[in-house]
Amino acid sequence: MNKTTIVATLALGALCALTSGCGKSKALTAAEAYQAAACACKDTACVTASTTKFAAASADMASASSSEAEAIGKATMAASECITKVTMASVPGMPK
């Protein structure tokens, strides 16, 4: 391998790492971002904002491959569990 090939390969790898979506569809990236955002929420306003943002990205679901379906399902299920915890904690009289 010559120096140019090595440098180009390293640059492409760095670009992939920096964009954090290398090899992932927009759908999977959106689902993972939704999980991270929803699970970071401490109040219902945050939950609403993260859900609204994910709904806007739902058009990207068509970009998902069948092999990513399970990962997308897991990410959205985890987000739902986090949202349920925040929502239940905001109801007066509910145990926290």
WOPEBEL-V409908 format. One record per residue. N is the residue number from 0. RES is the residue in one letter. SS is DSSP state (2 for helix, 1 for strand, 0 for the rest). PHI is phi in whole degrees, -180 to 180 (999 if undefined). D_CENTER is the distance of its C-alpha to the mean C-alpha in Angstrom with 1 decimal. Layout:
BEGIN
n & res & ss & phi & d_center
N & RES & SS & PHI & D_CENTER
N & RES & SS & PHI & D_CENTER
END
This chain:
BEGIN
n & res & ss & phi & d_center
0 & M & 0 & 999 & 37.1
1 & N & 0 & -92 & 38.1
2 & K & 2 & -60 & 36.6
3 & T & 2 & -63 & 35.0
4 & T & 2 & -64 & 33.1
5 & I & 2 & -64 & 31.8
6 & V & 2 & -64 & 30.8
7 & A & 2 & -64 & 29.0
8 & T & 2 & -64 & 27.1
9 & L & 2 & -65 & 26.1
10 & A & 2 & -65 & 25.1
11 & L & 2 & -64 & 22.9
12 & G & 2 & -64 & 21.3
13 & A & 2 & -65 & 20.7
14 & L & 2 & -62 & 19.2
15 & C & 2 & -62 & 16.8
16 & A & 2 & -65 & 15.9
17 & L & 2 & -70 & 15.6
18 & T & 2 & -83 & 13.3
19 & S & 0 & 51 & 10.9
20 & G & 0 & -125 & 10.3
21 & C & 0 & -59 & 13.7
22 & G & 0 & 83 & 14.2
23 & K & 0 & -108 & 10.9
24 & S & 0 & -77 & 10.9
25 & K & 2 & -63 & 9.3
26 & A & 2 & -64 & 8.3
27 & L & 2 & -67 & 6.5
28 & T & 2 & -61 & 4.9
29 & A & 2 & -66 & 4.3
30 & A & 2 & -65 & 3.6
31 & E & 2 & -68 & 1.8
32 & A & 2 & -66 & 2.3
33 & Y & 2 & -62 & 4.2
34 & Q & 2 & -60 & 5.2
35 & A & 2 & -62 & 6.1
36 & A & 2 & -68 & 7.7
37 & A & 2 & -65 & 9.3
38 & C & 2 & -77 & 10.6
39 & A & 2 & -88 & 12.0
40 & C & 0 & -70 & 13.9
41 & K & 0 & -119 & 17.7
42 & D & 0 & -145 & 19.0
43 & T & 2 & -69 & 18.7
44 & A & 2 & -64 & 18.6
45 & C & 2 & -66 & 15.3
46 & V & 2 & -59 & 14.0
47 & T & 2 & -61 & 15.5
48 & A & 2 & -65 & 14.0
49 & S & 2 & -68 & 10.3
50 & T & 2 & -68 & 11.3
51 & T & 2 & -63 & 13.3
52 & K & 2 & -64 & 10.8
53 & F & 2 & -67 & 8.6
54 & A & 2 & -61 & 12.1
55 & A & 2 & -66 & 13.0
56 & A & 2 & -87 & 10.4
57 & S & 2 & -63 & 11.7
58 & A & 2 & -63 & 14.3
59 & D & 2 & -75 & 12.0
60 & M & 2 & -62 & 12.0
61 & A & 2 & -67 & 15.4
62 & S & 2 & -84 & 14.2
63 & A & 0 & -73 & 12.9
64 & S & 0 & -92 & 15.5
65 & S & 2 & -63 & 17.1
66 & S & 2 & -72 & 16.3
67 & E & 2 & -93 & 12.5
68 & A & 2 & -56 & 13.2
69 & E & 2 & -65 & 13.4
70 & A & 2 & -65 & 10.2
71 & I & 2 & -65 & 8.5
72 & G & 2 & -61 & 11.0
73 & K & 2 & -65 & 10.5
74 & A & 2 & -66 & 6.9
75 & T & 2 & -72 & 8.3
76 & M & 2 & -67 & 11.5
77 & A & 2 & -63 & 10.5
78 & A & 2 & -62 & 9.1
79 & S & 2 & -62 & 12.4
80 & E & 2 & -64 & 14.4
81 & C & 2 & -64 & 13.4
82 & I & 2 & -64 & 14.2
83 & T & 2 & -61 & 17.4
84 & K & 2 & -62 & 18.5
85 & V & 2 & -65 & 18.2
86 & T & 2 & -64 & 19.9
87 & M & 2 & -66 & 22.6
88 & A & 2 & -68 & 23.3
89 & S & 0 & -86 & 24.1
90 & V & 0 & -83 & 26.7
91 & P & 0 & -60 & 30.1
92 & G & 0 & 87 & 31.8
93 & M & 0 & -84 & 28.8
94 & P & 0 & -66 & 28.7
95 & K & 0 & -104 & 26.0
END
